[in-house]
């Protein structure tokens, strides 16, 4: 299991339990009449908003578009500080700072998290002043809760670092598999063309020369007993030349399997479930096949590196006139698309084949690519 995913799962459980425990303990202490928040009504309002924000960050409630993750984290931290300052006599309330630090470490950079630790540690000092702690208690509280915040942040940063390393390795593996498939496809195509040229240039020319020599020999031996043998040899040579030419034509007309090439690229991609549907298209050349495979390769890289998608759908179909390539994922979308080198390269390949390529995305999620180009007519 991904270390970051495992850490996030435990963070969800721990944060919900921690939030519920804070409310339960406060109710018990208020019922027993021992201690209570400075302003009970205001504290409970802050607590209710605190729980709602926590549910929003974990995705249990729909998040409005105006509330980004940074806004939610800032609100969450401010509410934790407010809850602690409204109930300063309870030292354990500072445990909320450890929770907010760990939550922030999943999204923020180390400098931002360090600033949050400093602010919340200062809030611990404010709690001590409001509650009348001794100087030793204040120092102990600062050391204890400050160290716990730092420890929580380091655990999350370590999980993030391992997850990013595993993610980069997954992307590199997918790109290596794609490159291997393309290299194999290109090598086979080059070897096929080399064999066809050798058959045509060497064997074909030799057989042509042999047929001409046999034709001359047939004229010279027409009146002898060996004449009919020469004629039979000339016929065999002509038939063999015809067979060689037919073989060369078949070799040149053979095209690499599009389905095999696409499935080789998409097969066993770690962290991404790829669903492939390919219809073999007649008269599809090697250059067109490579363009499609390159497009699928780029879509996989984008889904892993940028979209953070779990599923990718690839469909290739067409008829005798046109080939259509449709690729989409369920990852993080964007309101606007800024074409990178990969997307520009895909569009250039499709346009070089006389086709078009369009990319669509939206903030709700998902990235889609749709390209088409005409099928090359077989040459005679």
C-alpha positions as CSV (number, residue, x, y, z in Angstrom):
1,X,0.0,0.0,0.0
2,X,1.2,3.5,-0.7
3,X,2.7,5.0,2.4
4,X,1.0,8.4,1.9
5,X,-2.4,6.7,1.4
6,X,-1.9,4.6,4.6
7,X,-0.9,7.7,6.5
8,X,-3.9,9.6,5.2
9,X,-6.2,6.8,6.2
10,X,-4.9,6.8,9.7
11,X,-5.1,10.6,9.8
12,X,-8.8,10.5,8.9
13,X,-9.5,8.0,11.6
14,X,-7.3,9.8,14.2
15,X,-8.7,13.3,13.4
16,X,-12.3,12.2,13.6
17,X,-11.7,10.3,16.9
18,X,-9.7,13.3,18.3
19,X,-12.5,15.8,17.4
20,X,-15.2,13.5,18.9
21,X,-13.1,13.1,22.0
22,X,-12.7,16.8,22.5
23,X,-16.5,17.3,22.4
24,X,-17.2,14.3,24.6
25,X,-14.7,15.3,27.3
26,X,-15.9,18.9,27.3
27,X,-19.5,17.7,27.8
28,X,-18.5,15.5,30.7
29,X,-16.5,18.2,32.4
30,X,-19.3,20.7,32.0
31,X,-21.8,18.2,33.3
32,X,-19.7,17.4,36.3
33,X,-19.4,21.1,37.0
34,X,-15.6,21.0,37.4
35,X,-14.5,23.3,34.5
36,X,-16.1,24.8,31.5
37,X,-15.0,27.0,28.6
38,X,-14.7,30.8,29.2
39,X,-17.7,31.3,26.8
40,X,-19.5,28.1,26.5
41,X,-21.8,29.2,23.6
42,X,-19.0,30.6,21.6
43,X,-16.8,27.5,22.2
44,X,-19.5,25.2,21.0
45,X,-20.1,27.3,17.9
46,X,-16.4,27.1,17.1
47,X,-16.4,23.4,17.8
48,X,-19.3,22.8,15.4
49,X,-17.6,24.8,12.7
50,X,-14.3,22.9,13.5
51,X,-16.0,19.6,12.9
52,X,-17.7,20.8,9.7
53,X,-14.3,22.0,8.3
54,X,-12.8,18.7,9.2
55,X,-15.5,16.8,7.3
56,X,-15.0,19.1,4.3
57,X,-11.2,18.5,4.2
58,X,-11.8,14.7,4.4
59,X,-14.3,14.8,1.6
60,X,-17.3,13.7,3.7
61,X,-19.2,16.9,2.7
62,X,-19.3,18.6,-0.7
63,X,-16.8,21.4,-0.8
64,X,-17.8,24.7,-2.4
65,X,-15.6,25.9,-5.2
66,X,-14.7,29.1,-3.3
67,X,-13.1,27.1,-0.5
68,X,-9.7,25.8,-1.5
69,X,-7.7,23.4,0.5
70,X,-5.5,26.2,1.8
71,X,-8.5,28.2,3.0
72,X,-9.9,25.2,4.8
73,X,-6.5,24.5,6.5
74,X,-6.2,28.1,7.6
75,X,-9.7,28.1,9.0
76,X,-9.1,24.7,10.7
77,X,-5.9,26.0,12.4
78,X,-7.6,29.3,13.4
79,X,-10.5,27.4,15.0
80,X,-8.1,25.0,16.8
81,X,-6.4,28.1,18.3
82,X,-9.8,29.6,19.2
83,X,-10.9,26.4,20.9
84,X,-7.7,26.2,22.9
85,X,-7.8,29.9,24.0
86,X,-11.5,29.7,25.0
87,X,-10.7,26.7,27.3
88,X,-7.1,27.5,28.5
89,X,-7.4,25.7,31.8
90,X,-7.5,22.4,29.9
91,X,-3.9,21.8,28.8
92,X,-4.8,18.8,26.7
93,X,-6.7,21.1,24.4
94,X,-3.3,21.9,22.8
95,X,-3.4,18.4,21.3
96,X,-5.5,20.0,18.6
97,X,-2.3,21.8,17.4
98,X,-0.6,18.5,16.7
99,X,-3.7,17.5,14.5
100,X,-3.7,20.8,12.6
101,X,0.1,20.5,12.0
102,X,-0.2,17.0,10.6
103,X,-3.1,18.0,8.4
104,X,-1.2,21.0,7.0
105,X,1.9,18.9,6.3
106,X,-0.1,16.9,3.7
107,X,-0.5,20.0,1.5
108,X,1.9,22.7,2.6
109,X,5.6,23.2,2.2
110,X,7.9,22.8,5.1
111,X,8.3,26.6,5.6
112,X,4.6,27.1,5.8
113,X,4.2,24.2,8.3
114,X,7.1,25.6,10.4
115,X,5.3,29.0,10.5
116,X,2.2,27.3,11.7
117,X,4.1,25.4,14.4
118,X,5.5,28.7,15.6
119,X,2.1,30.4,15.7
120,X,0.5,27.5,17.5
121,X,3.3,27.2,20.0
122,X,2.8,30.9,20.7
123,X,-0.9,30.0,21.3
124,X,0.3,27.5,24.0
125,X,2.1,30.3,25.7
126,X,-1.1,32.4,25.5
127,X,-3.0,29.5,27.1
128,X,-0.6,29.5,30.0
129,X,-1.0,33.2,30.5
130,X,-4.8,33.0,30.4
131,X,-4.9,30.0,32.7
132,X,-2.3,31.4,35.2
133,X,0.3,28.6,34.6
134,X,3.7,28.9,36.3
135,X,6.7,29.7,34.2
136,X,7.9,26.1,34.4
137,X,4.5,24.8,33.2
138,X,4.6,27.2,30.3
139,X,8.1,26.0,29.3
140,X,7.1,22.4,29.7
141,X,3.9,23.0,27.6
142,X,5.9,24.7,24.8
143,X,8.5,21.9,24.7
144,X,6.0,19.1,24.9
145,X,3.5,20.4,22.3
146,X,6.1,22.0,20.1
147,X,8.0,18.7,19.9
148,X,4.8,16.8,19.2
149,X,3.9,19.2,16.3
150,X,7.4,18.8,14.8
151,X,7.2,15.0,15.1
152,X,3.8,14.8,13.5
153,X,5.0,17.0,10.6
154,X,8.1,14.9,10.1
155,X,6.0,11.7,9.9
156,X,3.8,13.2,7.2
157,X,6.7,14.7,5.3
158,X,8.4,11.3,5.3
159,X,5.3,9.6,4.0
160,X,4.9,12.3,1.3
161,X,8.6,11.9,0.2
162,X,8.2,8.1,-0.1
163,X,5.0,8.4,-2.0
164,X,6.5,10.9,-4.4
165,X,9.5,8.6,-5.0
166,X,7.2,5.7,-5.7
167,X,5.1,7.9,-8.0
168,X,8.1,9.0,-9.9
169,X,9.2,5.4,-10.2
170,X,5.8,4.4,-11.5
171,X,5.9,7.1,-14.2
172,X,9.4,6.2,-15.2
173,X,8.4,2.5,-15.5
174,X,5.4,3.4,-17.6
175,X,7.6,5.6,-19.9
176,X,10.2,2.8,-20.1
177,X,7.5,0.2,-21.1
178,X,6.2,2.6,-23.7
179,X,9.6,3.3,-25.1
180,X,10.4,-0.4,-25.3
181,X,7.2,-1.1,-27.2
182,X,7.9,1.7,-29.6
183,X,11.5,0.6,-30.1
184,X,10.3,-3.0,-30.8
185,X,7.6,-1.7,-33.2
186,X,10.2,0.5,-35.0
187,X,12.8,-2.3,-35.1
188,X,10.3,-4.7,-36.6
189,X,9.2,-2.2,-39.2
190,X,12.8,-1.4,-40.2
191,X,13.6,-5.1,-40.5
192,X,10.5,-5.8,-42.5
193,X,11.4,-3.1,-45.0
194,X,15.0,-4.2,-45.2
195,X,14.0,-7.8,-46.0
196,X,11.6,-6.6,-48.7
197,X,14.2,-4.4,-50.2
198,X,16.8,-7.2,-50.2
199,X,14.4,-9.6,-51.9
200,X,13.5,-7.0,-54.5
201,X,17.0,-5.6,-55.1
202,X,19.1,-8.9,-54.9
203,X,16.9,-11.9,-55.5
204,X,14.5,-10.1,-57.9
205,X,17.3,-8.7,-60.1
206,X,19.1,-12.0,-60.2
207,X,16.0,-13.8,-61.2
208,X,15.3,-11.2,-63.9
209,X,18.8,-11.7,-65.3
210,X,18.4,-15.4,-65.2
211,X,15.1,-15.2,-67.1
212,X,16.8,-13.1,-69.8
213,X,19.7,-15.5,-70.1
214,X,17.3,-18.5,-70.4
215,X,15.3,-16.7,-73.0
216,X,18.4,-16.2,-75.1
217,X,19.4,-19.8,-74.5
218,X,15.9,-20.9,-75.6
219,X,16.4,-19.2,-79.0
220,X,19.8,-20.7,-79.4
221,X,18.7,-24.2,-78.6
222,X,15.3,-24.1,-80.2
223,X,16.3,-26.7,-82.9
224,X,18.0,-29.0,-80.5
225,X,16.8,-31.7,-78.1
226,X,17.7,-29.5,-75.1
227,X,15.4,-26.8,-76.3
228,X,12.3,-27.9,-74.4
229,X,14.4,-28.2,-71.1
230,X,15.6,-24.6,-71.5
231,X,12.0,-23.4,-72.1
232,X,10.8,-25.2,-69.0
233,X,13.7,-23.6,-67.0
234,X,12.7,-20.2,-68.3
235,X,9.1,-20.8,-67.3
236,X,10.1,-21.8,-63.8
237,X,12.4,-18.8,-63.5
238,X,9.5,-16.5,-64.5
239,X,7.2,-18.1,-62.0
240,X,9.7,-17.8,-59.3
241,X,10.2,-14.1,-60.1
242,X,6.5,-13.6,-59.9
243,X,6.4,-15.4,-56.5
244,X,9.2,-13.2,-55.2
245,X,7.5,-10.0,-56.3
246,X,4.3,-11.1,-54.7
247,X,6.2,-11.9,-51.5
248,X,7.8,-8.4,-51.5
249,X,4.4,-6.8,-52.0
250,X,2.9,-8.8,-49.1
251,X,5.8,-7.9,-46.8
252,X,5.5,-4.2,-47.7
253,X,1.7,-4.2,-47.2
254,X,1.9,-5.9,-43.8
255,X,1.3,-3.5,-41.0
256,X,2.1,-3.9,-37.3
257,X,-0.8,-5.0,-35.0
258,X,-2.2,-1.9,-33.5
259,X,-4.0,-3.8,-30.7
260,X,-0.8,-5.6,-29.6
261,X,1.2,-2.3,-29.7
262,X,-1.4,-0.4,-27.6
263,X,-1.8,-3.2,-25.1
264,X,1.9,-3.6,-24.7
265,X,2.1,0.1,-23.7
266,X,-0.9,0.0,-21.4
267,X,-0.4,-3.4,-19.8
268,X,0.3,-3.7,-16.1
269,X,0.7,0.0,-15.4
270,X,1.2,0.4,-11.6
271,X,-1.2,2.8,-9.9
272,X,-3.4,3.1,-13.0
273,X,-6.2,0.9,-14.3
274,X,-6.2,1.2,-18.1
275,X,-9.2,-0.1,-20.1
276,X,-8.4,-0.6,-23.8
277,X,-10.7,-1.1,-26.7
278,X,-9.0,-1.3,-30.1
279,X,-10.5,-2.0,-33.5
280,X,-8.0,-3.1,-36.1
281,X,-8.1,-0.7,-39.0
282,X,-7.1,-1.9,-42.5
283,X,-4.3,-0.1,-44.4
284,X,-3.0,1.5,-41.2
285,X,0.7,2.3,-41.7
286,X,3.6,2.0,-39.2
287,X,3.8,5.8,-38.9
288,X,0.2,6.1,-38.0
289,X,0.5,3.2,-35.5
290,X,3.4,4.9,-33.9
291,X,1.5,8.2,-33.6
292,X,-1.4,6.4,-31.8
293,X,1.0,4.6,-29.5
294,X,2.8,7.8,-28.7
295,X,-0.5,9.5,-27.9
296,X,-1.5,6.6,-25.5
297,X,2.0,6.9,-23.9
298,X,1.6,10.6,-23.3
299,X,-1.9,10.1,-21.9
300,X,-0.6,7.5,-19.4
301,X,2.2,9.8,-18.3
302,X,-0.2,12.7,-17.9
303,X,-2.7,10.6,-15.9
304,X,0.1,9.4,-13.5
305,X,2.1,12.6,-13.2
306,X,-0.4,15.4,-13.3
307,X,-4.0,14.2,-13.2
308,X,-3.5,11.7,-10.3
309,X,-6.1,9.5,-12.0
310,X,-7.1,6.0,-11.0
311,X,-8.6,4.9,-14.3
312,X,-7.8,5.6,-18.0
313,X,-10.0,4.7,-20.9
314,X,-8.5,4.2,-24.4
315,X,-10.6,3.5,-27.5
316,X,-9.2,3.3,-31.0
317,X,-11.7,2.7,-33.9
318,X,-12.4,3.8,-37.4
319,X,-13.3,2.7,-40.9
320,X,-11.7,2.6,-44.3
321,X,-11.6,6.4,-44.4
322,X,-10.7,7.6,-40.9
323,X,-9.2,6.6,-37.6
324,X,-10.5,8.0,-34.3
325,X,-8.6,7.9,-31.0
326,X,-10.4,8.7,-27.8
327,X,-8.6,8.8,-24.4
328,X,-10.0,10.1,-21.1
329,X,-9.3,9.7,-17.4
330,X,-11.0,10.3,-14.0
331,X,-8.2,12.5,-12.5
332,X,-8.0,16.0,-11.4
333,X,-9.2,18.4,-14.0
334,X,-8.4,22.0,-14.8
335,X,-10.4,25.0,-15.8
336,X,-7.8,25.9,-18.5
337,X,-5.3,23.6,-20.4
338,X,-1.7,24.8,-20.8
339,X,-0.2,22.6,-23.5
340,X,3.1,21.1,-22.6
341,X,5.7,19.5,-24.9
342,X,3.9,16.1,-24.7
343,X,0.5,17.5,-25.8
344,X,2.1,19.7,-28.5
345,X,4.0,16.7,-29.8
346,X,0.8,14.6,-30.0
347,X,-1.0,17.4,-31.9
348,X,1.9,17.8,-34.3
349,X,2.0,14.0,-35.1
350,X,-1.7,13.9,-35.8
351,X,-1.5,17.1,-37.9
352,X,1.4,15.7,-39.9
353,X,-0.8,12.8,-40.8
354,X,-3.5,15.2,-42.0
355,X,-5.6,14.9,-38.9
356,X,-6.6,16.9,-35.8
357,X,-6.3,16.5,-32.1
358,X,-8.4,18.2,-29.3
359,X,-7.9,18.2,-25.5
360,X,-10.6,19.0,-23.0
361,X,-10.8,19.3,-19.3
362,X,-12.8,20.9,-16.6
363,X,-12.4,21.8,-12.9
364,X,-14.9,19.1,-11.9
365,X,-12.3,16.4,-12.9
366,X,-11.2,14.4,-15.9
367,X,-9.0,15.0,-18.9
368,X,-9.9,13.9,-22.4
369,X,-8.1,13.7,-25.7
370,X,-9.8,13.1,-29.0
371,X,-7.8,12.8,-32.2
372,X,-8.5,11.7,-35.8
373,X,-6.7,11.3,-39.1
374,X,-7.4,9.8,-42.5
375,X,-6.4,6.3,-43.3
376,X,-3.5,6.0,-45.8
377,X,-4.6,4.4,-49.0
378,X,-2.5,1.3,-49.9
379,X,0.1,1.9,-52.6
380,X,0.4,-0.3,-55.7
